[in-house]
Amino acid sequence: MNILSIQSHVAYGHVGNSAAVFALQRMGVEVWPVHTVQFSNHPGYGAWRGEIFDGDVIREVVTGIDERGVLGECDGVLSGYLGDAAIGAAILDAVERVKFANPAAYYCCDPVIGDVDRGVYVRDGIPEFLRERAVPAADIVTPNQFELDYLTGRRSGTLREALEAIDALHAMGPRIVLVTSLQTAETPAQAIDLVASDRTERLRLRMPRLPIAVNGAGDMMAALFLARFLREGTLARALSLAAASVFGVLERTEEAGSNELLLIDAQDECAEPRRDFAVETL
């Protein structure tokens, strides 16, 4: 399996490609990483160094891959943190090139906009680009709860409202929606829900809420969900295995009191997660 992953890269820590690439490789997936930014660390620290790449750089790298004659072997394209709205057009160009070479390839868009604690934290123009162009072009989208509400203009305070928002997101184009963190009125205080939908079925997975807040878990979840779906072929197995892997890494991170995902320490969780979370039909 080959996945083209176009998102951010940090030298220290595990977010964006720095979370997705190794997790996928431990699964046995061949990854072609293209970086939208190269930062010293994620901006959540309040200070960082590095630069945001422009769309031309993205196009040049993808053109070089295309010149190797391998885009037809690409099974999926994954995008995450953009850095700048102009990069988005280059990503959609890459998706178009891959799908021309392999019409069966999937495009998974992780629409990184913000979260409930911080609100919108990306540059101006990025949320609009994601809503108007990237999400409609995607086969799979993996928003968190804040992003689900932002993209659809709705509020998902209850499970019913969340499902209606998911339906609204389907109507924008994506065949598959995975909400990576959902806290509704029906969710126990010490739990977190993940909901996956492919229009024909809606599935919920409930796992314990760990007392930590680290960056990169959503990036890792999007990557593993895409790869598991491509490999397993079912929504339920993709949701169960990807969630178990992410939880295993988070659990190890919480035990160690780390501020960064301990992806290397807990790498076996990516290939063979110890947990087996139940998935229920809604």
C-alpha positions in Angstrom: 0.0 0.0 0.0 1.2 3.5 -0.9 -0.1 6.7 0.6 0.9 10.3 -0.4 0.8 12.3 2.8 0.8 16.1 2.4 0.8 18.0 5.7 3.0 19.7 8.2 6.4 18.5 9.6 8.0 19.4 12.9 11.6 18.5 13.9 10.6 18.1 17.6 7.5 16.2 18.6 4.9 14.3 16.7 2.2 16.2 14.8 1.3 16.3 11.1 3.6 14.1 9.0 5.8 13.7 12.1 2.9 11.7 13.6 1.4 10.1 10.5 4.4 8.9 8.6 5.9 6.7 11.3 2.6 5.3 12.4 1.8 4.3 8.9 5.2 2.8 8.3 4.8 0.7 11.5 1.7 -0.7 9.9 3.7 -1.7 6.9 2.5 1.1 4.6 4.8 2.9 2.2 4.5 6.6 2.7 5.5 9.4 0.3 5.6 12.5 2.7 5.3 16.0 1.3 5.6 18.8 3.9 3.5 21.9 3.8 5.6 23.5 6.6 8.9 22.7 8.3 8.8 23.9 11.9 11.0 23.3 14.9 8.0 22.3 16.9 4.2 22.7 16.8 2.8 26.2 17.3 1.0 25.2 20.5 4.2 26.0 22.4 3.7 29.7 21.6 7.0 30.0 19.8 8.6 28.1 16.9 11.0 28.5 14.1 10.9 27.4 10.4 8.9 28.3 7.4 5.7 27.6 5.5 6.2 26.3 2.0 4.2 27.7 -0.9 2.1 25.8 -3.4 4.8 25.7 -6.0 7.0 23.7 -3.8 4.3 21.2 -3.2 3.6 20.9 -7.0 7.3 20.5 -7.7 7.7 17.6 -5.3 4.5 15.9 -6.6 5.7 16.4 -10.2 9.0 14.7 -9.3 7.1 11.7 -7.9 4.9 11.7 -11.0 8.1 11.6 -13.2 9.0 8.4 -11.5 5.9 6.9 -13.1 4.5 5.7 -9.8 1.3 7.8 -9.1 -0.8 4.9 -10.5 0.5 2.9 -7.6 -0.8 5.4 -5.0 -3.8 4.0 -3.0 -4.6 7.2 -1.1 -3.8 10.9 -0.6 -3.9 12.3 3.0 -3.9 16.0 3.7 -3.8 17.8 7.1 -2.5 21.1 8.4 -2.1 23.5 5.4 -0.1 26.5 6.8 -1.5 28.7 4.1 -4.7 28.6 2.0 -2.7 28.8 -1.3 -1.1 25.4 -0.5 -4.6 23.9 -0.6 -4.9 24.3 -4.4 -1.6 22.5 -4.8 -3.0 19.6 -2.7 -6.1 19.3 -4.8 -3.9 19.4 -7.9 -2.0 16.4 -6.5 -5.3 14.6 -5.7 -6.4 15.1 -9.3 -3.1 13.8 -10.7 -3.3 10.7 -8.4 -6.9 10.0 -9.3 -6.1 10.4 -13.0 -3.4 7.8 -12.7 -5.5 5.6 -10.3 -9.2 6.3 -10.3 -9.6 3.9 -7.3 -7.4 6.0 -5.0 -9.1 7.7 -2.0 -8.6 11.3 -0.8 -8.7 11.7 2.9 -8.9 15.3 4.1 -8.3 16.0 7.8 -9.8 19.5 7.9 -7.5 21.1 10.5 -9.2 24.3 11.6 -9.3 24.5 15.4 -10.8 22.9 18.5 -13.2 23.6 21.3 -10.6 24.9 23.7 -8.9 27.4 21.3 -11.4 28.0 18.5 -10.0 28.7 15.1 -6.2 28.6 15.1 -5.3 28.5 11.4 -4.6 31.4 9.1 -7.4 33.4 7.4 -8.7 31.8 4.3 -7.9 28.2 5.3 -11.3 27.4 6.9 -13.1 28.8 3.8 -10.9 26.8 1.4 -11.5 23.6 3.4 -15.3 24.1 3.5 -15.7 25.3 -0.1 -13.1 23.2 -2.0 -11.3 20.5 0.0 -14.2 18.9 1.8 -16.3 18.6 -1.4 -13.3 17.0 -3.2 -12.7 14.4 -0.4 -13.8 10.8 -0.2 -13.1 10.7 3.5 -13.1 13.6 6.0 -12.0 13.4 9.7 -13.1 16.5 11.6 -13.1 16.9 15.3 -16.3 18.1 16.9 -15.4 21.8 16.6 -14.5 21.3 12.9 -17.7 19.3 12.3 -19.8 22.2 13.6 -17.7 24.9 11.9 -17.9 23.2 8.4 -21.6 22.6 8.6 -22.7 25.7 10.5 -24.5 23.5 13.0 -24.2 22.6 16.7 -23.6 19.0 17.8 -24.6 19.2 21.5 -26.7 16.0 21.3 -26.2 12.8 19.5 -29.1 13.6 17.2 -27.6 17.0 16.4 -24.2 15.4 15.7 -25.8 12.9 13.3 -27.6 15.7 11.5 -24.3 17.6 11.2 -22.7 14.4 9.8 -25.5 14.1 7.2 -24.9 17.8 6.3 -21.2 17.0 5.8 -22.0 14.0 3.6 -24.2 16.4 1.5 -21.1 18.5 0.8 -19.5 15.6 -1.0 -17.5 13.1 1.2 -18.6 9.5 1.2 -17.1 8.7 4.6 -17.1 10.9 7.7 -15.2 10.2 10.9 -15.7 12.5 13.8 -12.6 11.9 15.8 -13.7 13.4 19.2 -17.3 13.9 20.1 -18.7 14.9 23.5 -22.5 15.2 23.4 -25.2 15.3 26.1 -25.3 11.4 25.9 -21.5 10.9 26.3 -20.4 10.0 29.9 -18.0 12.6 31.4 -15.1 10.2 31.5 -15.5 9.0 27.9 -15.0 10.2 24.4 -17.0 9.1 21.4 -15.9 8.6 17.8 -18.5 8.3 15.1 -18.0 7.0 11.6 -20.6 7.1 8.8 -20.6 6.1 5.2 -24.3 7.0 4.4 -25.3 3.3 4.7 -24.3 2.8 8.4 -23.4 4.9 11.4 -21.0 3.5 14.0 -20.0 4.7 17.4 -17.0 3.8 19.4 -16.7 4.9 23.0 -13.4 4.9 24.8 -12.1 6.2 28.1 -11.1 9.9 28.3 -7.5 10.2 29.4 -6.5 13.2 31.5 -4.0 14.6 29.0 -4.0 17.1 26.2 -1.4 16.5 23.5 -1.1 17.5 19.9 -0.9 15.0 17.1 -3.5 12.4 18.1 -6.0 13.6 15.5 -3.3 13.5 12.8 -2.4 10.0 13.7 -6.0 8.9 13.8 -6.7 10.3 10.3 -3.7 8.5 8.9 -4.4 5.1 10.5 -8.1 5.3 9.7 -7.4 5.8 6.0 -4.9 3.0 6.0 -7.0 0.6 7.9 -10.0 1.3 5.7 -8.0 0.7 2.6 -6.6 -2.5 4.0 -9.6 -3.9 5.9 -12.3 -2.7 3.6 -14.9 -2.1 6.3 -15.8 0.9 8.3 -16.2 -1.0 11.6 -12.7 -2.6 11.4 -11.1 0.6 10.3 -12.7 2.5 13.2 -11.9 -0.1 15.8 -8.3 -0.7 14.9 -7.3 2.9 14.3 -9.0 4.1 17.6 -7.3 1.3 19.6 -3.9 2.2 18.2 -4.3 5.9 19.0 -5.6 5.1 22.5 -2.6 2.8 23.1 -0.2 5.6 22.2 -2.1 8.1 24.3 -2.2 5.8 27.3 1.6 5.3 27.2 2.0 9.1 26.9 -0.2 9.7 29.9 1.5 7.1 32.0 4.9 8.8 31.3 3.5 12.3 31.9 4.9 13.5 28.5 3.8 16.6 26.7 4.4 15.0 23.4 3.0 11.8 21.9 5.3 8.9 22.8 4.9 7.4 19.4 8.3 5.7 19.3 7.9 4.1 22.8 4.4 2.8 21.9 5.1 2.0 18.3 3.8 -1.6 18.5 0.3 -0.2 19.1 0.3 1.1 15.5 0.8 -2.4 14.0 -1.0 -4.5 16.6 -3.0 -2.6 19.2 -3.6 -4.3 22.5 -7.1 -3.0 23.1 -10.2 -4.2 21.2 -12.9 -1.5 21.4 -16.4 -2.4 20.7 -18.2 -0.7 17.8 -22.0 -0.2 18.0 -24.5 0.7 15.2 -26.5 3.9 15.7 
